[in-house]
Amino acid sequence: MDALKKDRVAIWTSALGPSTVSLDKALEDAASSDQQIALVFGNESRGTSKLMQKRADLIFQIPMVGFVESFNLSVAGKEQKDMHN
């Protein structure tokens, strides 16, 4: 994380909560920038650590439609990659 910060890479991490931003919206807002972004995903049961959330530049959640409690990480990552390539 320190190396990424040193290289001025924005660190965005996933979490659930009222202060999160939709990943789609954040990526849309960042599209006109040359800013490099590192996406950090936590595991399904514990998510990302409080330290990661504290040090991250942005905390996001992946929008889910319908009756969905969780996303498989590989599916979520591929979906975001496909949307923004």
C-alpha positions in Angstrom: 0.0 0.0 0.0 2.8 2.4 0.8 4.4 1.7 -2.6 1.2 2.5 -4.4 0.7 5.7 -2.4 4.3 6.7 -3.2 3.6 6.1 -6.9 0.4 8.3 -6.6 -1.9 5.4 -7.3 -5.4 6.0 -5.9 -6.5 3.1 -3.6 -10.1 2.3 -3.6 -11.5 -0.5 -1.4 -14.8 -2.2 -1.2 -17.1 -2.1 1.9 -20.7 -1.9 2.8 -22.1 1.1 4.6 -23.7 4.5 4.3 -20.5 6.3 3.3 -19.7 4.2 0.3 -19.8 5.3 -3.3 -21.1 3.2 -6.2 -18.1 1.8 -8.0 -19.8 2.6 -11.4 -20.3 6.2 -10.4 -16.7 6.5 -9.1 -15.2 5.0 -12.3 -17.4 7.2 -14.4 -16.2 10.3 -12.5 -12.5 9.1 -12.8 -12.7 8.3 -16.5 -11.6 11.7 -17.7 -8.5 11.5 -15.4 -5.2 9.8 -16.0 -5.2 8.7 -12.4 -4.2 5.1 -11.9 -6.5 3.2 -9.5 -5.9 0.0 -7.4 -9.1 -1.7 -6.5 -9.0 -3.7 -3.3 -11.7 -6.3 -2.6 -12.3 -8.0 0.7 -13.5 -11.5 1.4 -17.2 -12.3 1.6 -17.5 -12.8 5.3 -15.2 -10.1 6.7 -14.8 -7.6 3.8 -11.7 -5.4 3.9 -10.0 -4.4 7.2 -10.8 -1.2 9.0 -7.1 -0.2 8.5 -7.6 -0.6 4.7 -10.8 1.4 4.8 -9.1 4.1 6.8 -6.1 4.4 4.4 -8.1 4.1 1.2 -8.7 7.1 -0.9 -12.3 6.0 -1.7 -14.6 3.3 -0.3 -17.0 1.8 -2.8 -19.6 -0.8 -3.2 -20.6 -2.7 -6.3 -24.2 -2.0 -7.2 -26.3 -5.2 -7.1 -29.8 -5.4 -8.6 -32.6 -7.7 -7.4 -32.4 -10.1 -4.5 -28.7 -10.5 -4.2 -26.8 -10.8 -1.0 -23.3 -11.1 -2.4 -21.2 -11.3 -5.5 -18.6 -13.8 -6.3 -15.3 -11.8 -6.4 -14.2 -13.2 -9.7 -17.6 -12.3 -11.3 -17.6 -8.8 -9.8 -14.0 -8.2 -11.0 -14.7 -9.4 -14.5 -17.9 -7.3 -14.7 -16.0 -4.2 -13.8 -13.1 -5.0 -16.2 -15.6 -5.6 -19.1 -17.5 -2.4 -18.3 -14.4 -0.2 -18.4 -12.2 -1.6 -21.2 
